[in-house]
C-alpha cells in the first residue's frame, strides 16, 4: 500500500457521520457550516485535514464539543450511553458540502 492510501483510510476513521437535522441544514445554508460526529480522540487539526481531503473543500475553522453520555436505567439495571464528540466546520467562502448525493 502506498502512503497516501494509508493516510486516506485513517482520515475516514476520524469522521464517523454527518449530523443531518433541520438545524444543521439551516446552518449550512446561512452560515456555510457543516456538523459531523467525529472520533472521541480526534483533534482539531486532524478533523480539518480529514474534511479537506475527503470532501475537497477549504476549511476556515473547526469548533468541537463533547456531549457526555447519560446514565440510564433499563429493567432496574444502570447503564451509561457513550460520549459523543461533534465538530462544527466553518467552510471558506464559495465552498459547500452536499450531503444529499
N, C-alpha and C positions, 0 to 999 in steps of 0.2 A: 504494500500500500504506500502511496505517496504521502508526504507530509500534509499536503493540502486536504486530502481525503480524511485523514485522521482529525485535523482541526475542525473541518466542517461537521463531522459526525459528533464531535464533542460540543459544538455550538448548538446542535439540535437538542442536546440534553439540558441545556441552560433554559430554554424557553419550553414550558410544558404545553400551554394552550393560550389562545387569546380569550379574554373575558368579553363576551358579547351580550350586552344589555341595551335597553333604550338609552340609559345614561351614557354609556360608552360610545354609542353611535352619535349622540349629540356632541360629545367632546371631540370626536373625530371630525365632525363637520365644522364646528365652530372654532375650536382651539387647535386643530391639527395635532391631536394626541391619539395614542393607542395604548390600551391597557392589556398586559399579559400576566398570566400566572407563571412564575419562574421558580427555579430550584431554590431551596431554602438557603443554600450556601453560595449562591451567585452574587457577585459583586457588581457595582455599577459599571465599571469599565468592561467587564466581561459581558454584561447584558447589552451594552451599547455595541460591542463588536459583533455579537450574535445577531442582533436585529439588522445591522448594516449589511452583514454577509448574507443572511437568509433572504431578506426582502429587497435588497439593493436600493436602500434609501439612505439619506443623510440624517443622523440623529443629532439634535442640539443638546438635549438634556435628558437625564434619567432620574426619576424620583422613585424610591422604593418604600414599601411599608410591609410590616409583618403582622398578620392577623393571628392572634393566639387562639388555639383550639379550645372549644368549650368543654367543660366537664358535664357529662350527661349520664342519666340513669336509664337502663333498659332491663326490664324484668327484675328490678332490685339490684342489679349489678352496676357498679360505677365504671364508666369508661371515659376516654378523652378523645376528641377529634384531633386530627392533625393540624399543626400550624401551617399557615399558608403565607407565601410571600408574593406580593404583587409589584409590578413595575409599571409606572406611568411614563411613557416615552413621548417626548416632545419632538416632533419631526421638523426638519428645516422647511422653510417656505418653498412651496411648489412640490413637495413630496407627499405621498399618501400611500396607505396600505389598504388594499381591497380584500376584505375577508369573505366576500360573497363568492369569489371564484376559487 
